[in-house]
Amino acid sequence: MTTHHQTTRRLSLLKPTGRLTLGNLLGALRPMAAAQHDADCFYGIADLHALTVTHSPGRLRELVREQATLLLAVGLDSSTLFVQSRVPAHSELGYLLECVATTGELNRMIQFKEKGRGVDGTRVSLYTYPALMAADILLYRPTQVPVGDDQRQHVELTRDLAIRFNNTYGQVFTVPEITTPPTGARVMDLADPTSKMGKTGSDGAGVIGLLDPPDVVRRKVGRAVTDSDTGPSALTADRHTKPGVTNLLDILVACGGSPDGLTTYGALKKAVTDAVVAELEPIQKRYADLAADPAAVTEVYAAGAARCREVTGPVLAAAQAAVGL
């Protein structure tokens, strides 16, 4: 979820549901870092959203700490970094928007339809979290929200809730326009190249974690799915007929390598391994330095949360006054 405010404000929240991966780096974190130079960027860790399903408190704390450190390690140091739960306006506005959303709307949301509907053990928060996600966006008064297809439904709901709130209680929220973002590299799972390399499978054989040491990267790339074609066209890209090879070629180029002169799967995998290890090395070194000084990381996020409270406070206050609180 990424947002703009008069082309100067961007907001992205990452859910700490697993370890950050090469897919996150190439698809999201690198574009986020590039945006820092011409925008006021707010990048958050959406820990409240991780509570919608069964979780271990200790692991959640560990993932938040690791993700917070990694966001700095990949270079998001010119942004306002924050942990969502440290900015109370998110959950407070989330409740006010629950009072504007209808059960009809929430019943139609894909996540709930696929994961929770009709299941007795479903947490109420899985049903209501689209209202919290709308609060995440509207608190920062963005004018544009670039979204991928998987988040479009959430942002359409955000627009609907903002319009309904404004029409019912008075003009409080900026109604954001939906735009299509420039796509970062789309990295697929090495073991199943038809699925995205995701955080939730972050312990899987086909997922490269940002903190994986070189020998682990080598083993995972070495076992990556290719196909049975060994002729002269073996190393050509075609996402439909050769998804595994295409994915490896994409990763190679995204990490600064080149397929020129490569003729075998073995040579391709070696080149991919070398390129990925070179891409991750400076990040891992910076991560180790930051992890050795956790107080400095805590300080960055405390300052970020304080700035978020300044920005979101007036919006929450206006919404509360509008509904009669």
SVG drawing of the C-alpha trace seen along z (x, -y; Angstrom):
<svg xmlns="http://www.w3.org/2000/svg" viewBox="-25 -20 55 53">
<polyline fill="none" stroke="black" stroke-width="0.4" points="0.0,0.0 1.7,-3.2 0.3,-6.7 1.1,-10.2 0.2,-13.6 0.2,-16.2 3.0,-14.2 5.1,-14.9 3.9,-12.4 4.2,-8.6 3.1,-6.0 3.8,-2.2 3.1,0.3 4.7,3.7 3.1,6.5 5.5,8.4 4.2,11.9 7.5,13.4 11.1,12.5 11.8,10.0 12.9,11.6 14.7,10.9 11.2,10.5 10.4,7.7 13.7,6.0 13.5,6.0 9.7,5.5 9.1,3.0 12.0,1.8 14.2,0.6 11.3,-1.5 10.6,-2.8 14.2,-3.9 14.2,-5.6 11.1,-7.6 12.8,-9.2 14.6,-11.7 11.5,-13.6 8.8,-12.9 8.1,-13.0 8.0,-9.3 6.3,-7.5 7.2,-3.8 5.6,-1.7 5.5,1.8 1.9,2.8 2.1,4.9 -1.6,4.5 -2.5,6.3 -0.4,9.3 -2.9,9.9 -5.8,10.9 -4.6,14.6 -3.1,16.9 0.4,15.6 3.2,16.0 3.8,12.8 7.5,13.5 7.9,14.1 5.9,11.0 8.2,8.9 11.3,10.6 10.0,10.0 9.1,6.3 12.6,5.8 14.3,7.5 12.1,5.7 12.7,2.3 16.5,2.9 16.3,4.1 14.4,1.1 17.3,-1.0 19.9,1.5 18.4,1.3 18.7,-2.5 15.3,-3.9 17.1,-6.4 15.7,-9.6 12.1,-8.5 9.9,-8.7 10.0,-5.2 7.4,-4.0 5.7,-1.0 1.9,-1.2 0.9,-0.3 3.1,-3.2 0.8,-5.7 -2.5,-5.3 -4.5,-7.3 -4.4,-4.3 -6.5,-2.1 -8.7,-5.0 -9.6,-6.1 -10.0,-2.4 -12.9,-2.1 -14.6,-5.3 -14.4,-3.9 -15.9,-0.5 -18.8,-2.7 -19.1,-3.9 -18.4,-0.6 -21.3,1.9 -21.3,5.7 -22.3,5.9 -19.0,4.2 -16.8,6.3 -18.5,9.5 -17.3,8.9 -13.6,8.4 -11.5,11.1 -9.3,11.9 -12.3,12.6 -14.1,14.5 -11.1,16.7 -9.7,17.2 -12.4,16.5 -16.1,16.7 -18.0,19.6 -15.1,20.6 -16.0,20.5 -12.4,19.7 -12.1,16.7 -10.9,13.6 -13.3,10.6 -10.3,8.5 -9.9,10.4 -13.4,9.2 -12.8,5.6 -9.2,5.0 -10.1,3.3 -11.4,0.4 -8.1,0.2 -6.3,0.3 -8.5,-2.6 -7.5,-4.5 -3.8,-3.8 -4.3,-5.7 -6.7,-8.5 -4.8,-9.7 -2.0,-10.9 -4.4,-12.8 -2.9,-11.5 -4.2,-12.6 -3.1,-9.5 -2.7,-5.8 -0.7,-3.7 -1.8,-0.1 -1.2,3.3 -4.2,5.5 -4.1,7.3 -4.8,4.2 -7.2,2.4 -10.3,3.6 -9.0,2.2 -8.3,-1.2 -11.7,-1.3 -13.3,-0.6 -11.1,-3.4 -12.5,-5.8 -16.1,-4.7 -15.7,-5.2 -14.1,-8.6 -16.9,-9.8 -19.6,-8.4 -18.0,-10.0 -17.6,-13.4 -21.2,-13.3 -22.6,-12.3 -20.5,-14.3 -18.7,-17.0 -15.5,-17.3 -12.7,-15.7 -10.9,-13.3 -9.1,-13.7 -10.6,-11.1 -7.5,-9.5 -7.3,-8.7 -6.2,-5.2 -3.1,-5.0 -1.0,-2.2 2.5,-2.2 5.6,-1.6 6.3,2.1 9.3,3.2 10.8,6.6 8.3,9.4 10.3,12.2 8.8,15.7 9.4,18.6 12.4,20.6 10.8,24.0 7.4,22.9 7.9,20.2 4.2,19.8 3.8,18.3 5.2,15.0 8.2,15.2 6.4,14.1 7.2,13.4 4.6,15.9 6.6,18.8 9.9,17.2 11.3,20.4 10.7,22.2 13.2,23.8 12.3,21.4 12.5,18.2 15.7,16.2 15.7,14.2 17.6,10.9 19.7,12.3 20.4,15.7 24.2,16.4 25.9,17.0 26.0,20.9 22.2,20.9 21.6,18.7 23.8,21.0 21.9,24.1 18.5,22.5 19.4,21.2 21.1,24.5 17.8,26.3 15.7,23.8 13.2,25.3 14.3,24.9 12.8,27.2 13.8,30.1 14.8,28.0 18.6,28.2 18.8,27.1 20.0,23.7 16.8,22.0 17.2,23.2 18.0,19.8 15.3,17.8 12.7,16.0 9.0,17.0 6.9,16.6 4.3,19.1 6.4,22.0 9.6,21.4 8.6,19.7 11.6,21.1 14.3,19.9 12.5,16.6 12.5,16.0 16.2,16.7 17.0,14.4 14.8,11.6 16.6,12.0 20.0,11.9 19.3,8.7 17.6,7.0 20.7,7.7 23.0,6.1 24.1,9.3 24.0,10.1 22.9,13.3 25.3,12.6 27.5,15.6 25.6,18.0 24.5,21.2 23.7,23.8 21.4,23.9 24.5,24.5 26.2,21.3 22.9,19.4 22.5,20.6 26.1,19.7 25.7,16.2 22.4,15.7 24.1,16.9 27.0,14.5 24.7,11.5 22.3,12.2 25.2,12.6 26.8,9.3 23.4,7.6 22.8,8.8 26.3,8.4 26.2,4.6 22.7,5.0 23.8,7.8 26.9,5.8 24.8,2.8 22.3,4.9 25.0,6.4 26.2,2.9 22.7,1.7 21.8,4.9 24.9,4.3 23.5,0.9 19.7,1.5 19.3,-1.7 20.1,-3.7 17.4,-1.8 14.9,-2.4 15.7,-6.1 15.0,-6.4 11.6,-4.7 10.7,-6.7 11.3,-9.9 9.3,-8.6 6.3,-7.7 6.5,-11.2 6.3,-12.8 3.4,-10.5 1.5,-11.5 2.0,-15.2 0.7,-14.5 -2.2,-12.2 -3.4,-14.0 -5.3,-16.8 -7.0,-14.4 -8.2,-12.1 -9.3,-15.2 -11.3,-16.5 -12.9,-13.1 -13.8,-12.7 -15.4,-16.2 -17.3,-15.5 -19.0,-12.4 -19.9,-14.2 -17.1,-13.0"/>
</svg>
